[in-house]
Structure formats: structure tokens, C-alpha cells
Amino acid sequence: MARDLKYTRNIGIMAHIDAGKTTTSERILYYTGKTHKMGEVHEGAATMDWMVQEQERGITITSAATTAFWHYNGNQYQINLIDTPGHVDFTVEVERSLRVLDGTIATFCAVGRVQPQSETVWRQADKYLVPKIAYVNKMDRTGADFLAVVEEINEKLGARSIPICLPIGAEENFEGVVDLISKKAYYYNNSKELVNYEIREIPASMVAEVEEWRGKLIESIAEYDDTILEKFFDDPDSISDEEIIEALRKATIDMAVVPTCCGSSFKNKGVQFLLDAVMRYLPSPLDKGGVTGENLRTGEKIERKPDSTEPFCGLVFKIATDPFVGRLAFLRAYSGKLDAGSYVLNTRSGKKERVARLYQMHSNKQNPIDFVEAGDICAAVGFKELRTGDTICEENHPIVLESMTFPDPVIGLAVEPKTQQDLDKLGIALGKLSEEDPTFTVQSDAETGQTIISGMGELHLDIIVDRLRREFGVEINQGAPQVNYKEAVTKAVQHREVFKKQTGGRGKFADIIVEIGPADEGVTGLQFIDEVKGGNIPREFIPAVEKGFKSAMANGVLAGYEVTSLKVRLLDGSFHPVDSDALSFEICARLAFRKALPKCAPVLMEPIMSLEVVTPEDYMGDVVGDLNRRRGQIVDMDSKGNARIVKAKVPLSEQFGYVTVLRTLSSGRATSTMEFSHYAEVPGNIAKEVIDKQGGPRRFAEDDE
């Protein structure tokens, strides 16, 4: 019998670093009976943080998936849960998890409130239209304030956060929560029993507050249900709990409101209430409806419904290397049914692949299953050429789902093996790691022959180097971190390039007139406009001109860095009936790029980071002075309690080792978070240093083709 999909929840837990995501997922696993002992992050024993590096550092690095079951309202619900990292260097893990989830629990710290990475993950969830429940954790900590967090969610995230419960007490007096819908109080004790609470009447001191917030809750959802709207004006007391839950569920799935509850995961308070809220308000695969893709052959839009009788289609959102089973492909099945041992079509490569085995995941352990159905998340083994973002489907019903976009790496590092014997091992290891992580890239520097690995930040590359040593047994030497600069042009010039080569027999000939300049605002890559009239250049050679410019953009004329955006207008040209071919025009375009670009006033661009520093007031002056020395621009200053918050935009090149300096400046009391913001022009004197370090402006031989 096919299971009822309305009792399935594909959810993730997302938050800023240290808001308590992993502790919350550990409690969810415990209360759903998935684990029989609560793993603690600070003891390095969390189930979901299974990597050695995660246990040592107490942070989540990779998103871990697991399946658990929860009884609510007499029904058994299946939860596919993904615990995502909070550190900005691992944003890609959050991005690819949100792409396949139906709903998410956004966790906030009751003391830290809405922090920078909370904003980043919130925007990512909005991008993929993922409904959210907010969970305010750490209510037992000094300075905890539930309603202040609700207010910040509304202000900073532009959301409509609606409390569905109120805390009973706060800080060390936090005892439980009052459910605003049933008007019952849940008092939690500190035991590790599965039912560690008792339901009582609301404390007398809270009755007025509960009535006020319950009124606000009903008012917010009245527009989603005409019956509630009528009753709200006539007789608010006649609105039943079921009606409120139904309307709140609709509004949540519509992403109009965010139900917000609170608790203390570490003290085992409020987690069961949160689980009930997930079942009540977050969507099932059926609520999310079908997925839309394109027909591989005709390009027309097709929809696949979350139904096991439809043709199978799924999206691979993560590749992981497991020491025991090899390459694991994590996939979300959107429609149909996939049996272990069957064949599927990989729409990117156009090849058939065999699914050797299917597993239901529990962190880094796998339970074999015979098949996977629409709406489920599982892992598969046996694929040869699968990558993150690939669509797999039935061969006779090809469909391509929207893939994922990943940010470019901003920091590079030169690596080499300590011994010659490790050279091959290093190549294989780096290949596997870049397969797993789309924001980690490996390339060879053509001039020095060095292997350069690039990632999202210092911590990201630290973890990679650590994994090379432990998982793959490769000891390496590493250079100093390098910033990934880019190049850009600031003015347009017209240029004519004639390429002639006579070597006896058939020669080469191409002639183009182009205008090269900055791309239009918001355009990245090559913006190519063909304005050739009257067949002066035959149609079949025009793509070759575009290809030539595209490939030339990989190496700029200042210091060999990539040119990220360029506008090329092909105005005119000529050809030779015998000597012209596509390759001649491609080479001609590359030569035009190299000769014209120095006249386009090229500039060097550097990554600018958004930095937020939280510091005690005593160190404020030192912190700001240090940021000014680092070419930082202070954007905003704020205070929260007795701490000061400084927001600044700082070039990445000035930020290496900043965490250590900040600790020294503030006697270890200040903290900072940094994420990529945008690229900006490098000041002239610094640009000159960078270009000289790279060997000066590029000199290209005329005919190095």
C-alpha cells in the first residue's frame, strides 16, 4: 500500500552559527525515538555532526540527513530532517539543502537574536520559496528575550512573525510555554523522559498577555479564512482551535506568516511543542504541489505531481564520499517510484546510469531500502557521472528540473604534496572533494605549475586541508592564502583585428571590427551583440568569434585574472572564400581581446566582505581603529544590551588572520562574522603592487596560438 504523503515532512534546520541547530536536531532525534541517548555538541558526541572535524570544532560542516517518525493527533508522521551548517564558509550546504526541502525551522538565539548569517539563510529560503517556522532557542540564557526576537524578525527580515506560544519565565526561571491556541500551559521538568512536561492552567499573571497575543494571532490570519474574519468581528470566542490551526497552516504555506515558538533545546524544554508545530503548519510534498521542468527534447514546460504513479524524476542535491560504500548521491524524489537495481537517465550527460543500491540515511549510517517514492529523500550508490544539481528521470519521460547556482570562490591557496609518491593521491583526493563541494575548485597555474585550491574562506580551506590529511592520507605543504581578484574594463573602444597566416597551401584569414567595453549593469559573463550587415562575415563564423572572446576572458591583460563581464559588439569584418574558417575567426577574436583591452582602461577588482563585530564597549575604539587601518568602511553602529555592534565593509585581502587580531584587541571578548558582499575596484597603489607581484601586465606573443 502506498503511504499517504500528507504525513511526510521534508524539513531542514537553518540558523546563524551557535544558535543551537545541531542540539535541536539531536533533541528531535531523541524525542522521535531515533536515538536513545542525547548527543551533545560540546562533548563532540552529536549524531548529526559525524565528521571528526565537526566533533573537534563543535560546528556543523556538512548537512546531515536523517529520517524519524513522530506521532501527532493519532497519526504517524515521517520526518526527513536535514541539519545544515551555520558558518558562512559552508553556505553552499544550506543552499543545496533548501533547494529540495518543503519547509524549514529557522532557529534563533534568544540572546543573539537575528544575526548576520540568519539573514543570509533566510534570504536563501525565500529564493527557493520555502515556508518557515521560527524557533527561538536558548530561552534559559541570561539576557533571553522572546518578544524582542519576534520584533527583530519582523524588522530585519521583513517577515511577519506570529508567536504561537509565550514563554513562562525567562533566563534561569524559564519553566515552559503557554500555547496561545489551546490556552494551556506546558511546564517542563529537567528529566530526560520522553514526556517531560505536564499540562496545567495558564499562570494567573499571564492571562491578560495571553489574551492580547491570541487576539493578534487571530487578527493576522483572519484574511486567510472568511469564516474566521466574520467570527472575529461578531464573536471572537466562537472561533474553534481547529479553524485557527487550519488558517495559520494556509498562511504559513503561502509564506505570508511565520509561526514562532520558543524553548531551550539544551535543557529539553519546548522541543515536543516545536515538533507538533512542524506537523501542524509546515507543508507536506502534496501541499507544495508538483515540480515544473523542461522537456529535454522539445524545451516545453512539464509538471510532475508528487505521486508514485507518475514517471520518476528526482534531483541530486549532494554528492558525498563514504569510505565503505563509495560515492553516495543524495537525491530528492519528486514523482514516481525508483527501484534499487533499475536504470535512470542523467539529463545533463544524456547517459543511462544504474542505481545499484538505495539507502535511507541516518547521519553517516545507511539503512538499505528496496525503492524510493515521490516526496522522499534518500541516498543512492552506483552512479558514475552524477554531479550536484543533476536531474535523474525515467528514460522514456525525460525532464530537466531547475538546477542550482553556487557562488564563486573568493580565496585561493597553493598546495603541493610533501612527497612525490603522494602526487597521484593528491589529484584523486582533490577530485573527490571538488565533486562533493561545488564552491571548492581546483586549478593549475599555467605559469608556475602550482595546484591552486579555492574556496569560500579561510575556515573552508582549513577543513579541506585537514580532510586531505585524515581521510585521504595526503600530507601537503601549503602557501599563503591568496585573494581571488577579478579584472574589469571601464571604457569602450573600437578595434579592428586582421589575422593572416600563410604557410604554403591553405592559409588562415579573418578580419573583424568590434567595439569592446563594460557590460550593461547586472550582466555577468560575455554580452555579445552581432551587428554584422549584408553577410560580410558568414553566419557560421559568428559563434566562433563569440567563443574566442569567451575563452580569452579567463585571463585578463593586467595580471592574468578572470574578466567577469564584458560587452562586445561585432560591427563588421570580412572573410576570404578559401582561407577563412571558424578557427581563424576564433583566434582573431582572442587577438582582438588582448590588443584592445589595454585601451579600455582595465582595473583590478577585489572581493569586499560584510563584517559584523560584536564587542564590549571598552574595546569599541580599538576595534574601529583597526578596521580603518584595514581600509574598512564603517556602515552602521548599534548596541544590544551592553555590547556594541559594528558593521563594516572590508576588503578580503586585509582580513587574513583577523579573528586572532580581534581576540588580542578585545582580550578574547569580541566575536566577528564575515560574508562575501560584492567586488569593488582596488585603489591604484595597491593594484600596482598586486600586478607587479603577478609579474606585471601580461605580454602576449603575436602568434602563440
C-alpha positions in Angstrom: 0.0 0.0 0.0 1.4 3.4 -1.0 1.8 5.6 2.1 -0.1 8.8 2.5 2.2 11.7 1.5 0.3 14.2 3.7 2.0 12.6 6.7 5.5 13.3 5.3 7.6 16.4 6.2 10.9 17.2 4.4 12.4 19.8 6.7 15.7 21.4 7.5 17.1 23.3 10.4 18.9 26.6 9.5 20.4 29.3 11.5 23.4 31.5 12.4 26.4 29.7 13.8 25.9 28.8 17.5 22.1 29.3 17.6 21.7 25.6 18.6 20.7 23.9 15.3 22.5 20.7 16.0 21.4 20.5 19.6 17.8 21.0 18.4 18.2 18.2 15.8 19.7 15.9 18.5 16.6 16.5 20.7 14.3 15.9 17.7 16.0 12.5 17.1 15.8 11.7 20.8 12.1 12.5 21.2 11.2 10.7 18.0 12.9 7.6 19.4 15.6 7.6 16.7 18.4 7.8 19.2 18.3 6.6 22.8 21.0 8.9 24.1 21.2 12.7 23.6 24.4 13.6 21.8 25.9 16.9 22.9 27.8 19.2 20.5 30.2 20.5 23.2 31.1 16.9 24.1 31.8 16.1 20.4 29.1 13.4 20.5 26.3 14.8 18.3 24.9 12.2 15.9 24.4 14.7 13.1 28.0 16.1 13.5 29.7 12.9 12.5 32.9 14.2 10.8 36.0 14.3 13.0 36.5 18.0 12.2 32.9 18.8 13.3 33.3 17.0 16.6 36.6 18.7 17.3 35.4 22.2 16.5 31.9 21.9 17.7 30.5 23.2 14.4 28.5 21.7 11.6 30.4 21.5 8.2 28.2 19.2 6.0 24.5 18.9 6.1 23.5 15.5 7.5 20.2 13.8 6.6 18.1 11.5 8.7 14.6 10.0 8.9 12.5 9.9 12.0 8.8 9.4 13.0 6.6 11.5 15.2 3.0 10.7 16.5 0.7 13.7 16.3 -3.1 13.8 16.5 -3.3 10.0 16.3 -1.2 9.8 13.1 2.4 8.8 12.5 4.3 11.4 10.5 7.6 10.7 8.7 10.2 13.4 9.0 13.1 13.7 6.6 15.4 16.0 8.5 18.5 17.9 7.3 20.7 19.7 9.8 22.6 22.4 7.9 25.8 24.3 8.9 25.6 27.9 10.2 29.1 29.0 9.3 29.2 31.4 6.3 32.0 29.4 4.6 29.6 26.4 4.2 26.7 28.4 2.8 26.5 26.1 -0.2 25.4 23.2 2.1 22.4 25.3 3.2 21.7 26.4 -0.4 21.5 22.9 -1.8 19.5 21.6 1.1 16.9 24.3 0.9 16.5 23.6 -2.9 15.0 20.2 -2.0 13.2 20.9 1.2 9.5 21.6 1.7 9.8 23.6 4.9 12.4 24.8 7.4 12.8 25.6 11.1 14.7 28.9 11.4 16.4 28.8 14.7 17.4 32.0 16.6 19.3 32.5 19.7 17.1 34.3 22.3 20.2 36.4 23.3 21.9 37.0 20.0 18.6 37.5 18.2 18.8 38.0 14.4 22.5 37.6 13.4 24.1 38.2 10.0 24.1 34.5 8.9 20.4 34.3 10.0 19.7 36.9 7.3 21.7 35.0 4.7 19.9 31.7 5.2 16.5 33.5 5.4 17.1 35.1 2.0 18.2 31.6 0.6 14.9 30.1 1.9 12.9 32.9 0.3 14.7 32.3 -3.0 13.5 28.7 -3.1 10.1 29.7 -1.7 10.5 27.5 1.4 7.9 28.2 4.2 9.4 28.7 7.7 8.6 28.2 11.3 10.8 30.3 13.7 12.1 28.7 16.9 13.7 30.9 19.5 16.2 28.7 21.3 18.3 29.3 24.5 15.5 30.8 26.5 17.3 29.7 29.7 20.3 32.0 28.9 20.9 35.3 30.7 19.5 38.1 28.5 16.9 35.9 26.7 14.0 37.9 25.3 11.4 36.1 23.2 9.4 39.1 22.1 12.5 41.1 21.2 13.5 38.3 18.8 10.0 38.3 17.2 10.3 42.1 16.7 13.7 41.8 15.1 12.5 39.0 12.7 9.8 41.5 11.5 12.2 44.4 11.3 15.4 42.9 9.9 14.0 40.0 7.8 10.8 41.8 6.6 8.8 38.8 7.7 5.5 38.6 9.6 6.5 36.6 12.7 3.5 35.5 14.8 4.1 34.0 18.3 2.1 30.7 18.7 3.2 30.4 22.3 4.6 32.6 25.1 7.4 31.7 27.4 6.7 31.1 31.1 9.5 32.9 32.8 12.9 33.5 31.2 16.6 33.0 31.8 17.1 30.7 34.8 13.3 30.9 35.6 12.3 29.6 32.2 9.8 26.8 33.0 7.8 26.2 29.8 5.4 27.7 27.3 1.8 28.7 27.0 0.1 27.5 23.8 -1.8 30.6 22.5 -4.3 28.4 20.6 -5.3 25.8 23.2 -4.6 28.3 26.1 -2.9 25.6 28.0 0.5 25.9 29.8 3.2 23.3 29.3 5.6 23.0 32.3 8.8 21.1 31.6 10.9 19.3 34.1 14.7 18.6 33.7 14.3 14.9 33.3 15.3 13.0 30.1 11.9 11.3 30.0 10.2 11.2 26.6 7.3 13.0 28.1 9.0 15.5 30.4 6.2 18.0 30.8 2.8 18.4 32.4 -0.1 20.4 31.1 -1.7 22.9 33.5 -3.8 26.1 33.6 -2.2 29.4 32.5 -0.4 31.2 35.3 -2.8 34.0 36.6 -0.1 36.6 35.9 -0.1 35.8 32.2 -3.8 35.6 31.4 -4.1 39.2 30.0 -0.9 38.8 28.0 -2.1 35.5 26.5 -5.5 37.1 25.5 -3.7 40.0 23.9 -1.3 37.9 21.8 -4.0 35.3 20.9 -6.1 38.2 19.6 -3.1 39.4 17.5 -2.7 35.8 16.1 -6.3 35.6 15.0 -6.2 39.0 13.5 -3.1 38.1 11.4 -4.7 35.0 9.9 -8.3 36.3 9.6 -7.6 37.3 6.0 -6.9 33.7 5.1 -10.3 32.4 6.2 -13.5 34.2 5.6 -15.3 32.3 8.4 -12.7 33.5 10.9 -12.9 37.0 9.6 -16.7 37.1 10.1 -16.5 35.5 13.6 -13.6 37.8 14.5 -15.9 40.8 14.2 -19.1 39.2 15.5 -17.9 36.8 18.3 -14.2 36.1 18.6 -14.8 33.5 21.3 -16.7 31.3 18.8 -13.6 30.6 16.7 -12.5 27.0 17.2 -8.9 25.9 17.7 -9.1 23.7 14.5 -10.2 26.8 12.5 -7.2 28.8 13.8 -4.8 25.9 13.0 -6.2 25.5 9.5 -6.0 29.2 8.6 -2.5 29.5 10.2 -1.3 26.5 8.2 -2.6 28.1 4.9 -0.9 31.4 5.7 2.4 29.7 6.6 2.4 27.6 3.4 1.7 30.8 1.5 4.8 32.3 3.1 2.6 35.2 4.4 3.4 34.5 8.1 6.0 32.7 10.2 4.6 30.9 13.3 7.1 31.5 16.1 7.7 29.3 19.2 10.4 29.1 21.8 12.3 26.8 24.1 15.6 25.6 25.3 16.9 22.6 23.4 19.8 22.1 25.7 17.5 21.9 28.7 15.0 19.7 26.8 12.2 22.3 27.0 9.9 23.1 24.2 11.1 20.6 21.6 8.0 18.5 21.5 5.9 21.6 21.1 8.1 22.6 18.1 7.6 19.1 16.6 3.8 19.4 16.9 4.1 22.8 15.2 6.1 21.3 12.3 3.3 18.7 11.7 0.6 21.3 12.0 1.9 24.2 9.9 4.8 23.1 7.6 3.7 21.7 4.2 3.8 18.1 3.0 5.0 17.3 -0.5 1.3 17.3 -1.5 0.9 20.9 -0.2 3.9 22.0 -2.2 2.4 20.5 -5.3 4.1 19.4 -8.5 7.5 20.5 -9.8 8.0 22.2 -13.1 10.7 21.2 -15.5 11.5 21.3 -19.2 11.1 18.5 -21.7 14.7 17.6 -22.7 13.8 17.2 -26.4 11.3 19.9 -27.0 12.0 22.5 -24.4 8.4 22.8 -23.4 7.3 23.1 -19.7 6.1 19.9 -18.0 4.8 19.4 -14.5 5.3 16.3 -12.4 3.0 15.7 -9.4 4.1 14.2 -6.1 2.5 10.9 -6.9 4.1 7.4 -7.1 2.1 6.5 -10.3 3.7 9.4 -12.3 7.0 8.8 -14.2 10.0 9.0 -11.9 12.1 12.2 -11.6 14.5 13.4 -8.9 17.1 15.9 -8.2 20.6 15.1 -6.9 21.4 17.8 -4.3 24.6 16.5 -2.8 27.5 14.0 -3.6 29.4 12.6 -0.6 32.3 10.1 -0.5 31.8 7.3 2.0 34.8 5.1 3.0 32.6 2.0 2.9 30.1 2.4 0.1 32.0 4.8 -2.2 30.1 7.8 -3.9 26.8 8.5 -2.3 24.4 10.6 -4.2 21.7 12.3 -2.0 18.5 12.7 -4.0 15.0 14.1 -3.6 12.4 12.1 -5.4 9.7 14.5 -6.8 7.5 12.0 -8.7 7.1 8.3 -9.4 9.0 5.4 -7.9 12.6 4.3 -8.2 13.6 0.7 -7.5 17.1 -0.3 -6.5 18.9 -2.0 -9.4 17.0 -0.1 -12.1 18.3 2.3 -14.7 17.7 6.1 -14.9 18.7 8.8 -17.4 21.1 11.6 -16.3 19.7 14.5 -18.3 22.9 16.6 -18.1 25.2 13.9 -19.6 22.4 12.2 -21.6 23.7 8.8 -20.4 21.9 6.0 -18.7 23.1 5.2 -15.1 22.3 2.2 -12.9 21.1 2.7 -9.4 22.9 -0.2 -7.6 21.5 0.4 -4.1 19.3 2.8 -2.3 19.6 3.8 1.3 17.6 5.7 3.9 20.1 7.9 5.7 20.7 8.3 9.3 23.6 10.8 9.6 26.6 8.8 8.3 25.0 5.4 8.6 22.8 3.9 5.9 19.8 1.5 6.0 19.3 -0.3 2.7 15.8 0.1 1.2 14.3 -1.5 -1.9 12.7 1.5 -3.5 12.1 5.3 -3.0 8.8 7.1 -3.8 7.7 10.6 -4.6 8.3 13.1 -1.8 11.1 11.1 -0.2 14.8 11.9 0.4 17.3 9.1 0.2 20.9 8.3 -0.9 21.9 6.1 -3.9 25.1 4.3 -4.8 26.3 3.1 -8.2 26.3 6.3 -10.2 29.4 7.0 -12.3 29.0 10.6 -13.6 26.5 12.3 -11.3 27.1 15.9 -10.1 25.3 18.2 -7.6 22.2 19.7 -9.3 21.7 16.9 -11.9 18.2 15.7 -12.7 17.6 12.0 -13.0 14.5 10.6 -14.6 12.9 7.7 -16.5 14.5 7.3 -19.9 11.2 7.4 -21.8 10.0 10.5 -19.9 12.9 12.9 -19.9 12.6 16.1 -17.8 15.2 18.7 -16.6 14.5 20.4 -13.3 15.9 23.8 -12.5 19.5 23.3 -11.3 21.3 25.3 -8.5 23.6 28.2 -8.7 26.6 28.5 -6.5 28.8 31.5 -5.5 32.3 31.8 -6.9 35.2 31.0 -4.5 36.9 34.2 -3.1 40.1 32.8 -1.7 42.8 30.6 -3.1 45.8 28.5 -1.7 48.7 26.9 -3.4 49.2 23.3 -2.3 51.8 20.6 -3.1 52.3 17.1 -1.7 55.2 16.6 0.7 56.5 13.6 -1.2 56.5 12.7 -4.9 54.6 9.4 -4.1 51.6 11.4 -2.9 51.2 13.3 -6.2 48.6 11.0 -7.6 46.9 10.6 -4.3 46.5 14.4 -4.0 45.0 14.6 -7.5 42.4 11.8 -6.7 41.6 13.4 -3.3 41.1 16.9 -4.7 38.9 15.5 -7.5 36.7 13.8 -4.9 36.4 16.8 -2.7 35.5 19.2 -5.6 32.8 16.7 -6.7 31.3 16.9 -3.2 31.5 20.7 -2.9 30.6 22.9 -5.8 32.2 26.0 -4.1 35.6 24.3 -3.9 37.6 24.5 -7.1 41.0 23.1 -8.2 43.1 24.5 -11.0 46.7 24.6 -12.2 48.5 27.9 -12.6 49.8 27.7 -16.1 52.8 29.9 -15.3 54.1 28.3 -12.1 52.7 24.8 -12.5 51.3 25.1 -8.9 48.0 23.5 -7.9 45.7 26.2 -6.6 42.6 25.3 -4.5 39.9 27.9 -4.0 37.1 28.2 -1.5 34.7 30.4 0.4 37.0 31.4 3.3 40.0 30.5 5.5 38.0 28.0 7.6 36.7 26.3 4.4 40.2 25.7 3.1 41.5 24.7 6.6 38.9 22.0 6.7 39.8 20.8 3.2 43.5 20.6 4.1 42.6 18.7 7.3 40.4 16.3 5.3 43.2 15.7 2.8 45.4 14.6 5.7 42.9 12.5 7.6 40.6 10.9 5.1 43.0 10.6 2.2 46.3 10.3 4.0 48.0 13.1 1.9 50.5 15.3 3.7 50.8 18.7 1.9 52.8 21.9 2.0 50.6 25.0 1.6 51.3 28.6 0.5 49.8 31.7 2.0 46.1 32.3 1.2 45.6 34.4 -2.0 42.6 36.6 -2.8 40.7 35.8 -6.0 40.9 39.1 -7.8 39.0 39.8 -11.0 39.5 42.3 -13.8 37.1 44.7 -15.4 37.1 47.4 -18.1 35.8 50.9 -17.6 35.5 52.4 -21.1 34.6 51.3 -24.6 36.9 51.3 -27.6 36.6 50.3 -31.2 39.2 48.0 -32.6 39.9 46.3 -35.9 41.8 43.0 -35.9 43.1 41.2 -39.1 44.5 37.7 -38.7 46.6 36.4 -41.6 48.8 33.4 -41.8 50.3 31.9 -44.9 52.2 28.6 -44.5 52.1 27.3 -48.1 48.9 25.6 -49.2 45.7 26.8 -47.5 46.3 29.8 -45.2 44.3 31.4 -42.4 42.4 34.7 -42.7 39.9 36.6 -40.5 39.0 40.3 -40.2 36.7 41.7 -37.5 35.7 45.2 -36.4 34.5 45.2 -32.8 33.6 47.6 -30.0 34.7 46.3 -26.6 33.5 47.9 -23.3 31.9 47.4 -19.9 28.8 45.1 -19.9 25.4 46.6 -19.0 24.5 46.8 -15.4 23.6 43.4 -13.8 25.1 41.4 -16.7 27.8 38.9 -15.9 29.9 37.0 -18.4 30.1 37.9 -22.1 27.4 40.1 -23.5 27.9 39.5 -27.3 25.9 41.6 -29.8 26.1 40.7 -33.5 25.6 43.8 -35.7 27.1 42.5 -39.0 25.1 43.5 -42.1 25.0 42.0 -45.5 26.8 38.8 -44.8 30.3 40.5 -44.6 31.1 37.7 -42.1 29.2 34.4 -42.9 26.7 33.3 -40.2 28.6 30.1 -39.4 31.7 32.0 -38.3 30.0 34.4 -35.8 29.7 31.8 -32.9 33.5 31.3 -33.3 34.1 35.0 -32.7 31.9 34.8 -29.6 33.7 31.6 -28.4 37.1 33.4 -28.9 36.1 36.3 -26.7 34.6 34.0 -24.1 37.8 31.9 -23.8 40.0 35.0 -23.7 38.1 36.3 -20.7 39.7 33.7 -18.5 42.9 35.7 -18.5 42.9 39.4 -18.2 45.6 41.8 -19.5 46.6 43.3 -16.1 47.6 40.3 -14.1 46.0 37.3 -15.7 42.9 37.3 -13.5 39.5 36.5 -15.0 37.4 39.3 -16.6 34.0 38.7 -15.2 31.9 40.8 -17.6 32.4 42.3 -21.0 30.3 43.7 -23.8 31.4 43.0 -27.3 29.6 44.5 -30.4 30.7 42.8 -33.6 30.2 45.7 -36.1 31.7 44.5 -39.3 34.5 42.5 -40.9 35.5 40.5 -44.0 36.5 36.9 -45.0 38.4 35.0 -47.6 36.4 32.4 -49.6 39.2 29.8 -49.3 41.4 30.8 -46.3 38.7 31.7 -43.7 37.4 29.1 -41.3 35.9 29.1 -37.8 39.3 28.6 -36.1 40.7 31.7 -37.9 37.8 33.9 -36.5 38.2 32.4 -33.0 42.0 33.2 -33.0 41.2 36.6 -34.4 38.8 37.4 -31.5 41.4 36.3 -28.9 44.0 38.6 -30.5 41.4 41.5 -30.6 40.7 41.0 -26.9 44.4 41.1 -26.0 45.2 44.2 -28.1 42.1 46.2 -27.4 41.7 45.6 -23.6 44.7 47.7 -22.5 43.0 50.7 -24.2 39.7 50.0 -22.3 41.2 51.4 -19.0 41.2 48.0 -17.3 41.0 47.9 -13.5 41.6 45.3 -10.8 38.6 44.2 -8.7 38.7 42.7 -5.2 36.2 40.9 -3.1 34.7 43.1 -0.3 33.3 41.4 2.7 30.4 42.4 5.0 31.8 42.2 8.5 29.9 42.4 11.8 31.8 42.7 15.1 30.1 42.3 18.5 32.3 43.8 21.1 32.1 45.1 24.7 32.0 48.9 24.8 35.5 49.2 26.3 37.2 47.9 23.1 35.0 49.8 20.7 37.7 52.4 19.8 40.4 49.8 19.2 38.1 47.7 17.0 37.1 50.7 14.9 40.7 52.0 14.6 41.8 48.6 13.5 39.1 48.4 10.8 40.1 51.8 9.5 43.7 50.6 9.1 42.3 47.7 7.1 40.6 50.0 4.6 37.3 49.2 6.2 34.2 51.4 5.8 32.0 51.5 8.9 28.4 51.1 7.7 26.5 51.0 10.9 26.9 51.0 14.7 24.3 49.6 17.1 24.1 48.4 20.6 22.4 45.3 22.1 22.4 45.1 25.8 25.9 46.2 27.0 27.6 45.0 23.8 28.3 47.2 20.7 27.8 46.0 17.2 29.9 47.4 14.4 29.0 46.7 10.8 31.6 47.4 8.1 32.6 46.6 4.5 36.3 45.4 4.4 38.4 44.1 1.6 39.1 40.4 2.0 42.8 40.9 1.3 43.1 42.9 4.6 41.2 40.3 6.6 43.6 37.3 6.8 44.1 36.3 10.4 41.6 38.9 11.6 40.0 36.5 14.2 43.3 36.3 16.1 43.9 40.0 16.0 40.4 40.7 17.2 40.9 38.3 20.2 44.1 40.1 21.1 42.4 43.5 20.9 39.5 42.6 23.0 41.1 40.1 25.4 39.1 37.4 23.7 35.7 39.0 24.4 34.7 40.2 20.9 33.3 38.0 18.1 33.0 38.6 14.4 31.2 37.2 11.4 32.1 37.8 7.8 30.4 37.0 4.5 31.0 38.0 0.9 29.3 41.2 -0.2 30.5 42.4 -3.7 33.5 43.1 -5.9 34.9 46.7 -5.9 37.8 48.4 -7.6 41.2 48.1 -6.0 42.9 51.5 -5.2 45.7 52.4 -7.7 48.7 52.0 -5.4 47.6 48.6 -4.1 46.6 47.4 -7.6 50.1 48.2 -8.8 51.6 46.0 -6.0 49.3 43.1 -6.9 50.1 43.4 -10.7 53.8 43.6 -10.0 53.6 40.6 -7.8 52.0 38.7 -10.6 54.8 39.6 -13.0 53.5 42.9 -14.4 50.9 43.4 -17.2 50.5 40.4 -19.4 52.7 40.3 -22.5 51.2 38.1 -25.3 53.2 36.8 -28.2 51.5 37.6 -31.6 51.1 34.1 -32.7 51.1 32.0 -29.6 48.1 30.0 -30.8 
